[in-house]
């Protein structure tokens, strides 16, 4: 690694740790709406420069977790202002005490969106994307039957990413990171069986087959059935 890249990488890790610490405290309610933070206080707490703290606050402000007010400082925002589609906020919420509610709301979002995305993929996906979906579903079966959950997770994320990206709808495609976070959270929070259920493996295969055949109604129906299994599992 180039010597100039090492300090940049180290700074990224440091900033990420500070953002995670403050963001987690806000999500958990340790820092409550209206609580005030100061650059000086954060500098002392984390032992970093004012520039580092300011950069971290800008990122948290972009998530609407805090806002800056002149002569007041940095103020924690009410949850109604949070950018709940930000992947980091989702990750923090899935790791906290409110994880059950977050799993439920994210699954309801998927139920509302992904069947339509599957139908769109059946209409708009290219030949390479259709083949890739079928291959990913087959790979998920292999990995699932072998109990290789981390590899299964990677294939599952790739499957749903490709489906959303192939839907022909840029709004659906913008949810790729959201879906990836909920899939990751379900696995890492121990909500996946050691060997994925047969109904889930079949569900992915049926969605992939319907998309490959260009059958939008069947793709929508099969994805709705697949997500009903997910909804029941996380309820």
Rosetta blueprint (number, residue, H / E / L):
1 X L
2 X L
3 X H
4 X H
5 X H
6 X H
7 X H
8 X H
9 X H
10 X H
11 X H
12 X H
13 X H
14 X H
15 X H
16 X H
17 X H
18 X H
19 X H
20 X H
21 X H
22 X H
23 X H
24 X H
25 X H
26 X H
27 X H
28 X H
29 X L
30 X L
31 X L
32 X L
33 X L
34 X L
35 X L
36 X E
37 X E
38 X L
39 X H
40 X H
41 X H
42 X H
43 X H
44 X H
45 X H
46 X H
47 X L
48 X L
49 X L
50 X H
51 X H
52 X H
53 X H
54 X H
55 X H
56 X H
57 X H
58 X H
59 X H
60 X H
61 X H
62 X H
63 X L
64 X L
65 X L
66 X E
67 X E
68 X E
69 X E
70 X L
71 X L
72 X L
73 X E
74 X E
75 X E
76 X E
77 X L
78 X L
79 X H
80 X H
81 X H
82 X L
83 X L
84 X L
85 X L
86 X L
87 X H
88 X H
89 X H
90 X H
91 X H
92 X H
93 X H
94 X H
95 X L
96 X L
97 X L
98 X L
99 X H
100 X H
101 X H
102 X H
103 X H
104 X H
105 X H
106 X H
107 X H
108 X H
109 X H
110 X H
111 X H
112 X H
113 X H
114 X H
115 X H
116 X H
117 X H
118 X H
119 X H
120 X H
121 X H
122 X H
123 X H
124 X H
125 X L
126 X L
127 X H
128 X H
129 X H
130 X H
131 X H
132 X H
133 X H
134 X H
135 X H
136 X H
137 X H
138 X H
139 X H
140 X H
141 X H
142 X H
143 X H
144 X H
145 X H
146 X H
147 X L
148 X L
149 X H
150 X H
151 X H
152 X H
153 X H
154 X H
155 X H
156 X H
157 X H
158 X H
159 X H
160 X H
161 X H
162 X H
163 X H
164 X H
165 X H
166 X L
167 X L
168 X L
169 X L
170 X H
171 X H
172 X H
173 X H
174 X L
175 X L
176 X H
177 X H
178 X H
179 X H
180 X H
181 X H
182 X H
183 X H
184 X H
185 X H
186 X H
187 X H
188 X H
189 X L
190 X L
191 X L
192 X L
193 X L
194 X L
195 X L
196 X L
197 X L
198 X H
199 X H
200 X H
201 X H
202 X H
203 X H
204 X H
205 X H
206 X H
207 X H
208 X H
209 X H
210 X H
211 X H
212 X H
213 X L
214 X L
215 X L
216 X H
217 X H
218 X H
219 X H
220 X H
221 X H
222 X H
223 X H
224 X H
225 X H
226 X H
227 X H
228 X H
229 X H
230 X H
231 X H
232 X H
233 X H
234 X H
235 X L
